[in-house]
Amino acid sequence: MTSPREILGVVWLEEVVDKLHRKHAVLTEEVEEVLFGNPKVRWVEAGRAGGEDLYAAFGRTEQGRLLMILFIYKISREALVVSAREMTAQERKLYARK
């Protein structure tokens, strides 16, 4: 299993970008701020492709917004963003314990 110790880039799919903006009012810039900052990352589940698992990243944007980002950590050490949204109240509590 590959661990997301270092994310070298972000892979964006147009339909995901549209959904993030339309449904969650999250910008790609905000997601990248979290991913390239110091997020708290947790393994979610094994991926369909060997060594490319699903992870959740929890972090704060430069504007102070708390986001949860789901991404597939690719063998190329890039994050393929699947979704992103504001943290729930429970996620905020867990993140505060960081």
Sequence and secondary structure as in RCSB ss.txt:
>XXXX:A:sequence
MTSPREILGVVWLEEVVDKLHRKHAVLTEEVEEVLFGNPKVRWVEAGRAGGEDLYAAFGRTEQGRLLMILFIYKI
SREALVVSAREMTAQERKLYARK
>XXXX:A:secstr
    S   EEE  HHHHHHHHHHH   HHHHHHHHTS  EEEEEE  SSTT  EEEEEEE TT  EEEEEEEE T
TSEEEEEEEEE  HHHHHHHHT 
